[in-house]
Amino acid sequence: MHMKKILLIGNGAREHCIAETLKRSPQVCELFVYGKAVNPGIKSLAGDYKLGALNDLPAILEFAQMVRPDFAVIGPEDPLADGVADALLGVGVPSVGPVKTLARLESSKSFTRDLLTKYSITGNPKYRTFTDGKGLRDFLVELGDYVVKADGLMGGKGVKLSGEHLHSVDEGVSYALECISLHGHVVIEEKFVGEEFSLMSFCDGFTVVDMPAVQDHKRAFAGDTGPNTGGMGTYSNAGGSLPFLTASDLAEAHAINQSVCDALFKETGERFKGIMYGGFIATAKGVRLIEYNARFGDPECMNVLPILKTDFIAICEAIIEGTLGGAGGGGADGGLSIEFEDLASVVKYVCPEGYPENPVKNVKVEVGEMPSGSGGLAGVRVYFASIDAREDATGESGLYMLGSRAIAVTGIAKTLAEAERLAEAGAKQISGPVFFRSDIGTAELIGKRVLHMKELRGA
Ligand code: GLY
């Protein structure tokens, strides 16, 4: 049997988890990795590991042409926005990850808002795009509570909300002008009140198949305080929903993902092949769209892939071939049945002290013994992120933090309470100048989310 060759681009915890899930497939595969640092977890799974900048297209192409993989999986958003999927396709390598024109779903906030408007898809707020300061102040005053979105890739840190990061109309105007000088334009939106959730769907350009819903925590410190980060931790529940969501919330979010998949094809003539990640908010009036990402969420990936039952390589191939819903797209012969274990998960990101604003860098961390779970998939998984495995001047090897989120610890169990206990105990086993959020996944925090939604729904 043909041993599949897979090229993985990226070297974070998300890509470590993708690598692990590819290797867990019943199909044997050889993994080739292109990343900007040596992730020890990925390295232990890979055949060949090439170091290079993620925006160095010629270097990526040279590696791909040497390896000649069956397909590539592109993890992070920057290479997608730079057109790595297009370049690989040009040398005959298809990708799980959309081409550049479709990656605008994430890289351009205005493209996505305008797409929803043009194709009458529900979920948009009141919004306007500005290229200069004319009318900006009046629109902020009209909205009352507002959101200012830098219109480019900012690692989750370009969105600022009134009442949280911006405390007056003047501050809103000033940040919006800063965004205009950086990107040429800025998107200003109405601010929604509710509870956020991520719904990621496998998408082949015809069909979207949802993964379990996840809730992320963007603020650095316990109690949702401190600066915005790439995401400090996440949880998902058995059954695929979240304790504060209704079945109709999930159905609305799914319908938006499917409509966007269809609209993208009508708008561009290209099929979106990859992960469509809707960042939604459940409000008193239904589900609204905050933003789209065109890849697996980080940390959300580490909640869902470890409990994926279906062969991930088969899913990747169906995404590329357009057969998720059956031959020829759209479910002609039933398609692939994608299943997840009925388990809860909690991810806690262990970060260097000072993250995100002034992190310690090039400092060593040690990973101690992890607690064990109750069997099967239940237990603790450790995913390396902004870590470089290298030797110091004396020749001693170690794990060095590079400055961003360092190590993700996932707890998996039948209940959220047990998954949280495992993730917390696992995160405590990582020693060095680090911190993490102990409150993520706790009954107390989730209880607050449930109460908030009950109050909003008037139930
Ligand atoms: N969890 C946030 C992100 O992946 O962008």
Boltz pocket constraint, residues with backbone or C-beta under 6 A from the ligand:
constraints:
  - pocket:
      binder: B
      contacts: [[A, 156], [A, 216], [A, 230], [A, 231], [A, 293], [A, 296], [A, 297], [A, 298], [A, 299], [A, 300]]
      max_distance: 6.0
